[in-house]
Amino acid sequence: MGKTRIAISGIVLCAAALMTLSCASPMRLTDNWRNSTYTGPAFKKIMIVALTKHVDLRQPIEAEFAKQLKSRGVEVATCHEYFPDPDKATREDLIKVSQGMGIEAYLIMRVLETGTDVLTSGPSDTTMDKMTYMPWFGPGKPMTRQREAVTIESRLYEGKTTGIVWRSTVDAVNPTGSDDQISRFVSLVVKTLRDKKLI
């Protein structure tokens, strides 16, 4: 009886772990381009601009970038501090405000596209090689599910020339704007900037 309980407990724990992993929203870098003509040093003072009118996303994204970049020795200014109304944050206004601050670069994020990702899963030829996966009562129906997907673009512009230095895109599935998702997105972008020796 004890062995049976242990086996059942193990199965339940494994199932719970798999459910947790499957519920985690995937996030991956799909583009990572650096302008080869930029030969300057890493940037030490950056203005963060999240191009969205949603305050509940704009401020947390900019604040998370500020937190993670500051922990790496980069000075940060956030757009929402200087432009609470996003409609008034024009390119010219950003440059004008940042001129006296010594801003070396602008890191600007925007949603590039949103859509629906359709997943279909069913037994593959390789799984059918094992008897444990045999469909004993006839072929199983393939499972189809839809999930929301969003592509977020990040661009880094050099402060003096406002020329583009770097660009990336990140695909996120089932975006919720949660603190965890924002933190993972920011970590991915910051790591990429560090790998490209731009911060």
C-alpha positions in Angstrom: 0.0 0.0 0.0 2.8 2.4 0.9 4.6 1.8 -2.5 1.3 2.5 -4.3 0.9 5.8 -2.5 4.5 6.8 -3.3 4.0 5.9 -7.0 0.7 7.9 -7.1 2.3 10.9 -5.3 5.2 10.8 -7.8 2.7 10.7 -10.8 0.7 13.7 -9.3 3.9 15.7 -8.7 5.2 15.0 -12.3 1.8 16.0 -13.7 1.7 19.2 -11.7 5.2 20.1 -12.8 4.3 19.4 -16.5 1.2 21.6 -16.1 3.2 24.4 -14.6 5.8 24.2 -17.5 3.1 24.1 -20.1 1.3 27.1 -18.6 4.5 29.2 -18.6 4.2 31.7 -21.5 7.0 31.1 -24.0 9.1 34.0 -25.0 11.8 33.9 -27.6 14.2 36.3 -29.4 13.4 36.2 -33.2 15.7 39.0 -34.5 18.9 40.4 -33.2 20.6 42.9 -35.5 23.5 45.2 -34.8 24.6 48.1 -37.1 28.1 47.2 -38.1 28.9 50.9 -38.8 28.6 51.8 -35.1 32.0 51.4 -33.6 31.5 53.6 -30.5 31.7 52.5 -26.9 29.0 50.9 -24.8 26.2 53.3 -23.7 26.2 54.5 -20.1 23.2 56.8 -20.1 20.0 55.7 -21.9 16.4 57.0 -22.1 13.8 54.2 -22.1 10.6 54.8 -24.2 7.7 52.3 -24.2 5.5 53.3 -27.1 2.1 52.5 -25.6 -0.8 54.6 -24.3 -1.6 51.9 -21.7 -0.3 53.4 -18.4 -0.5 49.9 -16.7 2.1 48.7 -19.2 4.1 51.8 -20.1 5.3 52.6 -16.6 6.0 49.0 -15.4 8.0 48.3 -18.6 10.1 51.5 -18.4 10.6 51.0 -14.6 11.8 47.4 -15.1 14.3 48.4 -17.7 15.5 51.2 -15.4 15.9 48.7 -12.6 17.8 46.0 -14.6 20.0 48.5 -16.5 20.9 50.4 -13.3 22.0 47.1 -11.7 24.5 46.9 -14.6 25.9 50.4 -14.1 23.8 52.2 -16.7 22.2 55.5 -15.9 18.5 55.6 -17.0 15.8 58.2 -17.7 12.3 57.0 -18.3 10.0 58.7 -20.7 6.9 58.6 -18.5 8.7 60.7 -15.9 9.1 63.5 -18.3 6.1 62.9 -20.5 3.2 61.6 -18.4 0.9 62.1 -21.5 2.3 59.8 -24.2 0.6 61.9 -26.9 3.0 64.8 -26.1 6.2 62.7 -26.3 7.2 63.5 -29.9 10.6 62.7 -31.3 11.6 66.4 -31.2 10.4 66.8 -27.6 12.4 63.7 -26.5 15.6 65.1 -28.0 15.0 68.6 -26.6 14.5 67.2 -23.0 17.4 64.8 -23.2 19.9 67.3 -24.6 20.8 68.7 -21.2 20.8 65.3 -19.5 23.7 63.8 -21.4 21.5 61.0 -22.9 23.7 58.8 -25.1 21.0 56.5 -26.5 17.3 55.9 -26.8 15.9 52.4 -26.2 12.4 52.4 -27.7 9.9 49.4 -27.6 6.7 49.0 -29.5 4.3 46.2 -30.3 5.0 45.2 -33.9 2.0 42.9 -34.4 -0.5 40.8 -32.5 -2.2 37.6 -33.7 -3.3 34.1 -32.9 -1.0 31.1 -32.9 -2.7 27.8 -33.8 -1.2 24.6 -32.4 -2.1 21.1 -33.5 -0.8 18.1 -31.7 -1.3 14.4 -32.3 0.8 11.2 -32.2 3.9 11.4 -34.5 5.6 8.6 -36.3 8.3 8.5 -33.7 6.0 8.1 -30.7 4.1 5.4 -32.6 7.2 3.3 -32.5 6.7 2.7 -28.8 3.9 0.4 -27.7 2.9 2.6 -24.7 1.7 5.3 -27.2 -0.4 3.0 -29.3 -3.9 4.2 -29.8 -5.7 1.1 -28.5 -9.2 2.3 -29.4 -8.5 3.8 -32.8 -6.7 6.9 -33.9 -7.0 9.8 -31.5 -8.2 13.2 -32.7 -5.5 15.8 -33.0 -5.7 18.4 -30.4 -6.0 22.0 -31.7 -5.7 25.0 -29.5 -5.3 28.7 -30.2 -3.2 31.1 -28.2 -2.6 34.8 -28.4 0.8 35.9 -29.6 2.5 39.3 -29.7 5.7 40.5 -31.4 7.5 43.3 -29.5 10.3 45.3 -31.3 13.1 47.0 -29.4 15.3 49.6 -31.1 18.4 51.4 -29.8 19.2 54.8 -31.3 22.4 56.7 -30.8 21.7 60.0 -29.1 23.7 62.5 -31.2 22.9 61.2 -34.7 19.6 59.4 -33.7 20.8 56.7 -36.1 19.8 53.1 -35.4 22.4 51.0 -33.6 20.5 47.8 -32.8 17.2 46.1 -33.3 15.5 43.0 -31.9 12.1 41.4 -31.9 10.7 39.1 -29.2 7.7 36.8 -29.7 5.6 36.3 -26.6 2.7 33.8 -26.3 -0.4 34.5 -24.2 0.8 38.0 -23.2 -0.8 39.2 -19.9 1.4 42.1 -19.0 2.1 40.5 -15.7 5.2 41.5 -13.6 6.8 38.1 -14.4 6.3 38.5 -18.2 7.6 42.0 -18.1 10.7 41.0 -16.1 11.4 38.1 -18.5 11.0 40.3 -21.6 13.3 43.0 -20.1 15.9 40.4 -19.0 16.0 39.0 -22.6 16.5 42.4 -24.2 19.1 43.5 -21.6 21.1 40.3 -22.0 21.1 40.8 -25.8 22.3 44.4 -25.4 25.1 43.2 -23.1 26.0 40.4 -25.5 26.3 42.9 -28.3 28.5 45.1 -26.1 26.1 48.0 -26.2 25.8 48.4 -22.5 
